[in-house]
Amino acid sequence: MSSSNDENAPDLDGVIESHDDALPGPTRSGHGKMPERLDDDALAAATEQERVDAGLEDYAPNEVPPATDPLPPGTNEAVDRAQRGLTED
């Protein structure tokens, strides 16, 4: 009989627990209890977040806000190019 202080027991301190699983819950109507359609965008976002949680990526690119506010409608193209640093001067 093994005790809870067994030297051969695996160390589970580094196990990552999922906070928000991208896969939907099982349904009775789908094949293998999976729904007919999966949301690819939600799955891609969850995969990015899992890579960040695992330490494979520094950040999730889709969660980074734009560096500048968008220009108001009707703004001159020269202003847009100057803001992006594409002027010749």
DRENTORKOL-3810 file (N, C-alpha, C; in nm, 4 decimals):
REM DRENTORKOL-3810
@n.u->0.0840; n.v->-0.1170; n.w->0.0000; ca.u->0.0000; ca.v->0.0000; ca.w->0.0000; c.u->0.0889; c.v->0.1237; c.w->0.0000
@n.u->0.0579; n.v->0.2202; n.w->-0.0859; ca.u->0.1414; ca.v->0.3396; ca.w->-0.0930; c.u->0.0780; c.v->0.4519; c.w->-0.0122
@n.u->0.1613; n.v->0.5349; n.w->0.0415; ca.u->0.1121; ca.v->0.6484; ca.w->0.1196; c.u->0.1143; c.v->0.7743; c.w->0.0332
@n.u->0.0570; n.v->0.8822; n.w->0.0832; ca.u->0.0534; ca.v->1.0063; ca.w->0.0064; c.u->0.1908; c.v->1.0724; c.w->-0.0010
@n.u->0.2865; n.v->1.0308; n.w->0.0790; ca.u->0.4212; ca.v->1.0872; ca.w->0.0775; c.u->0.5185; c.v->0.9979; c.w->0.0017
@n.u->0.4694; n.v->0.9197; n.w->-0.0912; ca.u->0.5510; ca.v->0.8268; ca.w->-0.1689; c.u->0.6519; c.v->0.9051; c.w->-0.2539
@n.u->0.7773; n.v->0.8615; n.w->-0.2530; ca.u->0.8827; ca.v->0.9285; ca.w->-0.3296; c.u->0.8621; c.v->0.9142; c.w->-0.4795
@n.u->0.7952; n.v->0.8104; n.w->-0.5250; ca.u->0.7755; ca.v->0.7852; ca.w->-0.6676; c.u->0.6507; c.v->0.8544; c.w->-0.7231
@n.u->0.5760; n.v->0.9228; n.w->-0.6414; ca.u->0.4553; ca.v->0.9910; ca.w->-0.6877; c.u->0.4958; c.v->1.1082; c.w->-0.7777
@n.u->0.4219; n.v->1.1311; n.w->-0.8860; ca.u->0.4565; ca.v->1.2416; ca.w->-0.9757; c.u->0.4316; c.v->1.3763; c.w->-0.9093
@n.u->0.5145; n.v->1.4732; n.w->-0.9450; ca.u->0.5010; ca.v->1.6094; ca.w->-0.8945; c.u->0.4019; c.v->1.6831; c.w->-0.9846
@n.u->0.2887; n.v->1.7230; n.w->-0.9297; ca.u->0.1844; ca.v->1.7873; ca.w->-1.0094; c.u->0.1792; c.v->1.9381; c.w->-0.9885
@n.u->0.2849; n.v->1.9968; n.w->-0.9336; ca.u->0.2866; ca.v->2.1406; ca.w->-0.9091; c.u->0.2885; c.v->2.2213; c.w->-1.0384
@n.u->0.3486; n.v->2.1698; n.w->-1.1441; ca.u->0.3611; ca.v->2.2442; ca.w->-1.2696; c.u->0.2477; c.v->2.2191; c.w->-1.3671
@n.u->0.1436; n.v->2.1482; n.w->-1.3267; ca.u->0.0325; ca.v->2.1180; ca.w->-1.4171; c.u->-0.0528; c.v->2.2426; c.w->-1.4351
@n.u->-0.0829; n.v->2.2743; n.w->-1.5616; ca.u->-0.1655; ca.v->2.3903; ca.w->-1.5929; c.u->-0.3109; c.v->2.3455; c.w->-1.5949
@n.u->-0.3937; n.v->2.4161; n.w->-1.5199; ca.u->-0.5358; ca.v->2.3850; ca.w->-1.5198; c.u->-0.6065; c.v->2.4808; c.w->-1.6139
@n.u->-0.6957; n.v->2.4266; n.w->-1.6959; ca.u->-0.7674; ca.v->2.5065; ca.w->-1.7929; c.u->-0.8685; c.v->2.5964; c.w->-1.7231
@n.u->-0.8655; n.v->2.7259; n.w->-1.7566; ca.u->-0.9610; ca.v->2.8197; ca.w->-1.6986; c.u->-1.0870; c.v->2.8268; c.w->-1.7826
@n.u->-1.0714; n.v->2.8221; n.w->-1.9118; ca.u->-1.1851; ca.v->2.8328; ca.w->-2.0023; c.u->-1.1585; c.v->2.7429; c.w->-2.1218
@n.u->-1.2193; n.v->2.6264; n.w->-2.1212; ca.u->-1.1986; ca.v->2.5306; ca.w->-2.2290; c.u->-1.2718; c.v->2.5776; c.w->-2.3538
@n.u->-1.2056; n.v->2.5764; n.w->-2.4681; ca.u->-1.2653; ca.v->2.6247; ca.w->-2.5914; c.u->-1.3650; c.v->2.5264; c.w->-2.6502
@n.u->-1.3543; n.v->2.4012; n.w->-2.6151; ca.u->-1.4468; ca.v->2.3040; ca.w->-2.6694; c.u->-1.5805; c.v->2.3144; c.w->-2.5983
@n.u->-1.6894; n.v->2.3031; n.w->-2.6738; ca.u->-1.8208; ca.v->2.3110; ca.w->-2.6102; c.u->-1.8501; c.v->2.1854; c.w->-2.5303
@n.u->-1.9488; n.v->2.1941; n.w->-2.4452; ca.u->-1.9891; ca.v->2.0783; ca.w->-2.3662; c.u->-2.0528; c.v->1.9717; c.w->-2.4535
@n.u->-2.0561; n.v->1.8480; n.w->-2.4058; ca.u->-2.1140; ca.v->1.7399; ca.w->-2.4851; c.u->-2.2642; c.v->1.7581; c.w->-2.5052
@n.u->-2.3110; n.v->1.7154; n.w->-2.6228; ca.u->-2.4540; ca.v->1.7181; ca.w->-2.6522; c.u->-2.4975; c.v->1.5772; c.w->-2.6877
@n.u->-2.6222; n.v->1.5498; n.w->-2.6707; ca.u->-2.6725; ca.v->1.4157; ca.w->-2.6999; c.u->-2.6965; c.v->1.3965; c.w->-2.8499
@n.u->-2.7155; n.v->1.5058; n.w->-2.9241; ca.u->-2.7536; ca.v->1.4931; ca.w->-3.0642; c.u->-2.6342; c.v->1.4779; c.w->-3.1584
@n.u->-2.5191; n.v->1.5241; n.w->-3.1203; ca.u->-2.4044; ca.v->1.5221; ca.w->-3.2099; c.u->-2.3322; c.v->1.3881; c.w->-3.2111
@n.u->-2.2522; n.v->1.3668; n.w->-3.3138; ca.u->-2.1731; ca.v->1.2450; ca.w->-3.3248; c.u->-2.0664; c.v->1.2450; c.w->-3.2163
@n.u->-2.0578; n.v->1.1422; n.w->-3.1387; ca.u->-1.9604; ca.v->1.1352; ca.w->-3.0310; c.u->-1.9863; c.v->1.2403; c.w->-2.9244
@n.u->-2.1133; n.v->1.2826; n.w->-2.9142; ca.u->-2.1578; ca.v->1.3829; ca.w->-2.8178; c.u->-2.0951; c.v->1.5200; c.w->-2.8421
@n.u->-2.0451; n.v->1.5433; n.w->-2.9622; ca.u->-1.9920; ca.v->1.6751; ca.w->-2.9978; c.u->-2.0928; c.v->1.7445; c.w->-3.0889
@n.u->-2.1078; n.v->1.8763; n.w->-3.0773; ca.u->-2.2010; ca.v->1.9482; ca.w->-3.1648; c.u->-2.1554; c.v->1.9424; c.w->-3.3100
@n.u->-2.2487; n.v->1.9706; n.w->-3.3990; ca.u->-2.2192; ca.v->1.9634; ca.w->-3.5422; c.u->-2.1156; c.v->2.0671; c.w->-3.5858
@n.u->-2.1218; n.v->2.1870; n.w->-3.5295; ca.u->-2.0301; ca.v->2.2939; ca.w->-3.5698; c.u->-1.9557; c.v->2.3472; c.w->-3.4471
@n.u->-1.8269; n.v->2.3688; n.w->-3.4660; ca.u->-1.7444; ca.v->2.4302; ca.w->-3.3615; c.u->-1.7074; c.v->2.5707; c.w->-3.4063
@n.u->-1.6952; n.v->2.6625; n.w->-3.3135; ca.u->-1.6575; ca.v->2.7999; ca.w->-3.3443; c.u->-1.5056; c.v->2.8061; c.w->-3.3598
@n.u->-1.4599; n.v->2.8191; n.w->-3.4838; ca.u->-1.3157; ca.v->2.8201; ca.w->-3.5115; c.u->-1.2456; c.v->2.9395; c.w->-3.4477
@n.u->-1.3124; n.v->3.0550; n.w->-3.4444; ca.u->-1.2503; ca.v->3.1745; ca.w->-3.3852; c.u->-1.2300; c.v->3.1567; c.w->-3.2351
@n.u->-1.3289; n.v->3.0987; n.w->-3.1669; ca.u->-1.3160; ca.v->3.0760; ca.w->-3.0225; c.u->-1.2059; c.v->2.9736; c.w->-2.9946
@n.u->-1.1972; n.v->2.8719; n.w->-3.0782; ca.u->-1.0931; ca.v->2.7707; ca.w->-3.0616; c.u->-0.9542; c.v->2.8314; c.w->-3.0840
@n.u->-0.9395; n.v->2.9171; n.w->-3.1851; ca.u->-0.8105; ca.v->2.9817; ca.w->-3.2120; c.u->-0.7704; c.v->3.0749; c.w->-3.0969
@n.u->-0.8666; n.v->3.1500; n.w->-3.0431; ca.u->-0.8373; ca.v->3.2392; ca.w->-2.9306; c.u->-0.7968; c.v->3.1597; c.w->-2.8072
@n.u->-0.8655; n.v->3.0484; n.w->-2.7820; ca.u->-0.8317; ca.v->2.9651; ca.w->-2.6662; c.u->-0.6938; c.v->2.9014; c.w->-2.6838
@n.u->-0.6595; n.v->2.8644; n.w->-2.8065; ca.u->-0.5280; ca.v->2.8060; ca.w->-2.8331; c.u->-0.4181; c.v->2.9085; c.w->-2.8074
@n.u->-0.4399; n.v->3.0333; n.w->-2.8513; ca.u->-0.3419; ca.v->3.1390; ca.w->-2.8240; c.u->-0.3236; c.v->3.1579; c.w->-2.6738
@n.u->-0.4344; n.v->3.1603; n.w->-2.6001; ca.u->-0.4263; ca.v->3.1810; ca.w->-2.4558; c.u->-0.3571; c.v->3.0631; c.w->-2.3876
@n.u->-0.3801; n.v->2.9419; n.w->-2.4340; ca.u->-0.3129; ca.v->2.8251; ca.w->-2.3771; c.u->-0.1631; c.v->2.8314; c.w->-2.4012
@n.u->-0.1212; n.v->2.8810; n.w->-2.5188; ca.u->0.0219; ca.v->2.8945; ca.w->-2.5474; c.u->0.0860; c.v->2.9976; c.w->-2.4549
@n.u->0.0132; n.v->3.1045; n.w->-2.4230; ca.u->0.0641; ca.v->3.2049; ca.w->-2.3288; c.u->0.0735; c.v->3.1438; c.w->-2.1893
@n.u->-0.0315; n.v->3.0727; n.w->-2.1471; ca.u->-0.0323; ca.v->3.0110; ca.w->-2.0143; c.u->0.0788; c.v->2.9078; c.w->-1.9991
@n.u->0.1113; n.v->2.8385; n.w->-2.1080; ca.u->0.2159; ca.v->2.7362; ca.w->-2.1034; c.u->0.3556; c.v->2.7960; c.w->-2.1115
@n.u->0.3665; n.v->2.9257; n.w->-2.1415; ca.u->0.4962; ca.v->2.9900; ca.w->-2.1501; c.u->0.5614; c.v->2.9777; c.w->-2.2862
@n.u->0.4860; n.v->2.9329; n.w->-2.3862; ca.u->0.5411; ca.v->2.9198; ca.w->-2.5210; c.u->0.5409; c.v->3.0523; c.w->-2.5957
@n.u->0.4492; n.v->3.1405; n.w->-2.5590; ca.u->0.4390; ca.v->3.2734; ca.w->-2.6189; c.u->0.4378; c.v->3.3762; c.w->-2.5061
@n.u->0.4840; n.v->3.4971; n.w->-2.5355; ca.u->0.4845; ca.v->3.6032; ca.w->-2.4350; c.u->0.3469; c.v->3.6660; c.w->-2.4172
@n.u->0.2690; n.v->3.6724; n.w->-2.5247; ca.u->0.1369; ca.v->3.7347; ca.w->-2.5197; c.u->0.0525; c.v->3.6787; c.w->-2.6331
@n.u->-0.0794; n.v->3.6978; n.w->-2.6218; ca.u->-0.1708; ca.v->3.6580; ca.w->-2.7286; c.u->-0.1874; c.v->3.7770; c.w->-2.8230
@n.u->-0.1416; n.v->3.7666; n.w->-2.9467; ca.u->-0.1437; ca.v->3.8805; ca.w->-3.0386; c.u->-0.2820; c.v->3.9421; c.w->-3.0588
@n.u->-0.3874; n.v->3.8623; n.w->-3.0567; ca.u->-0.5211; ca.v->3.9168; ca.w->-3.0799; c.u->-0.5737; c.v->3.9961; c.w->-2.9612
@n.u->-0.5095; n.v->3.9877; n.w->-2.8461; ca.u->-0.5542; ca.v->4.0610; ca.w->-2.7291; c.u->-0.4806; c.v->4.1932; c.w->-2.7098
@n.u->-0.3866; n.v->4.2247; n.w->-2.7989; ca.u->-0.3096; ca.v->4.3485; ca.w->-2.7881; c.u->-0.3879; c.v->4.4606; c.w->-2.8563
@n.u->-0.4147; n.v->4.5700; n.w->-2.7858; ca.u->-0.4883; ca.v->4.6806; ca.w->-2.8490; c.u->-0.4010; c.v->4.7530; c.w->-2.9506
@n.u->-0.4616; n.v->4.8255; n.w->-3.0429; ca.u->-0.3818; ca.v->4.9008; ca.w->-3.1398; c.u->-0.2981; c.v->5.0075; c.w->-3.0692
@n.u->-0.1857; n.v->5.0411; n.w->-3.1291; ca.u->-0.0932; ca.v->5.1359; ca.w->-3.0665; c.u->-0.1484; c.v->5.2778; c.w->-3.0658
@n.u->-0.2319; n.v->5.3121; n.w->-3.1611; ca.u->-0.2891; ca.v->5.4468; ca.w->-3.1679; c.u->-0.4392; c.v->5.4373; c.w->-3.1884
@n.u->-0.5064; n.v->5.5433; n.w->-3.1562; ca.u->-0.6494; ca.v->5.5503; ca.w->-3.1831; c.u->-0.6707; c.v->5.5645; c.w->-3.3323
@n.u->-0.7805; n.v->5.5120; n.w->-3.3837; ca.u->-0.8059; ca.v->5.5293; ca.w->-3.5271; c.u->-0.8338; c.v->5.6762; c.w->-3.5589
@n.u->-0.7969; n.v->5.7149; n.w->-3.6804; ca.u->-0.8209; ca.v->5.8525; ca.w->-3.7237; c.u->-0.9700; c.v->5.8733; c.w->-3.7483
@n.u->-1.0182; n.v->5.9953; n.w->-3.7283; ca.u->-1.1598; ca.v->6.0225; ca.w->-3.7542; c.u->-1.1910; c.v->6.0080; c.w->-3.9024
@n.u->-1.3156; n.v->5.9777; n.w->-3.9345; ca.u->-1.3534; ca.v->5.9657; ca.w->-4.0766; c.u->-1.3292; c.v->6.0976; c.w->-4.1505
@n.u->-1.2858; n.v->6.0884; n.w->-4.2737; ca.u->-1.2617; ca.v->6.2059; ca.w->-4.3551; c.u->-1.1239; c.v->6.2680; c.w->-4.3359
@n.u->-1.0360; n.v->6.2025; n.w->-4.2622; ca.u->-0.9016; ca.v->6.2552; ca.w->-4.2398; c.u->-0.8208; c.v->6.2442; c.w->-4.3687
@n.u->-0.7398; n.v->6.3452; n.w->-4.3941; ca.u->-0.6563; ca.v->6.3504; ca.w->-4.5128; c.u->-0.5576; c.v->6.2330; c.w->-4.5118
@n.u->-0.5277; n.v->6.1795; n.w->-4.6304; ca.u->-0.4347; ca.v->6.0667; ca.w->-4.6412; c.u->-0.2941; c.v->6.1060; c.w->-4.5968
@n.u->-0.2561; n.v->6.2323; n.w->-4.6153; ca.u->-0.1232; ca.v->6.2791; ca.w->-4.5732; c.u->-0.1088; c.v->6.2702; c.w->-4.4213
@n.u->-0.2168; n.v->6.2972; n.w->-4.3482; ca.u->-0.2131; ca.v->6.2885; ca.w->-4.2027; c.u->-0.1957; c.v->6.1425; c.w->-4.1607
@n.u->-0.2665; n.v->6.0548; n.w->-4.2289; ca.u->-0.2546; ca.v->5.9119; ca.w->-4.1991; c.u->-0.1123; c.v->5.8633; c.w->-4.2236
@n.u->-0.0533; n.v->5.9018; n.w->-4.3357; ca.u->0.0837; ca.v->5.8599; ca.w->-4.3664; c.u->0.1830; c.v->5.9183; c.w->-4.2660
@n.u->0.1614; n.v->6.0438; n.w->-4.2232; ca.u->0.2513; ca.v->6.1067; ca.w->-4.1257; c.u->0.2423; c.v->6.0359; c.w->-3.9906
@n.u->0.1220; n.v->5.9986; n.w->-3.9514; ca.u->0.1055; ca.v->5.9301; ca.w->-3.8231; c.u->0.1741; c.v->5.7938; c.w->-3.8241
@n.u->0.1736; n.v->5.7279; n.w->-3.9389; ca.u->0.2390; ca.v->5.5966; ca.w->-3.9482; c.u->0.3883; c.v->5.6091; c.w->-3.9769
@n.u->0.4395; n.v->5.7293; n.w->-3.9930; ca.u->0.5829; ca.v->5.7495; ca.w->-4.0145; c.u->0.6260; c.v->5.7209; c.w->-4.1572
@n.u->0.5372; n.v->5.7431; n.w->-4.2515; ca.u->0.5692; ca.v->5.7120; ca.w->-4.3903; c.u->0.5937; c.v->5.8373; c.w->-4.4755
@n.u->0.6201; n.v->5.9498; n.w->-4.4118; ca.u->0.6480; ca.v->6.0720; ca.w->-4.4876; c.u->0.7952; c.v->6.0741; c.w->-4.5273
@n.u->0.8242; n.v->6.1524; n.w->-4.6293; ca.u->0.9615; ca.v->6.1621; ca.w->-4.6787; c.u->1.0455; c.v->6.2578; c.w->-4.5969
@n.u->0.9820; n.v->6.3486; n.w->-4.5219; ca.u->1.0559; ca.v->6.4497; ca.w->-4.4451; c.u->1.1160; c.v->6.3904; c.w->-4.3210
END
